[in-house]
């Protein structure tokens, strides 16, 4: 049965640069280790996403709609992957800006400046050149995709939305048509209302939150 917008699917993937076939992202632990990009902080396993909610690269999300479960190869030009390189995103920053924050810039250093992530390219004459383009901008990529199955489990659906929308994991209890989500502190009212509305729209569950302090 073709996958529709707002279906939940279990997905495995590996992303490679088209030139050189260098792996830059994967859900498979062995592939990550073989490519020397393995990180202890990352989880290597299939992910669950909601189609149409852009919980993965938009071009992949759009490609999956209408497909059947199975394996696919998707080639993406730079503009549909991580964007073309923009000269406007390469900034010259005075050394004083770094000194204020106690940072010593060196080439290759990854920085967060005014909520923008950049990489130091050169340091000379009291000036530092920082590139705020995505590290993969300007690169054509190829994704190997495997849609394992459609996911009907409501608990798994809610957990995937929490990761995709908030980037968090939280205890989830589903009973019939209701779900209770526990957080260690009360959510801001507006955020809670928007989150509850979105989860309800996508899962059909009545949503409520509770504050549950983490046990020490």
Secondary structure, DSSP 8 states (H G I E B T S, - for coil): ----TT-EEEEEEEEEETTT--EEEES-HHHHHHTT---TTS--S-EEEETTS-SS-HHHHHHHTT--SEEEEEEE-GGGTT----GGGEEEEEHHHHHHTT----TT-EEEETTEEEEEEEEETTEEEEE-S-TTTT--EEEEEEEEEE---HHHHHHHHIIIIIS----EEEETTEEEEEESS---HHHHHHHHHHHHHHH--EEEEEE-----
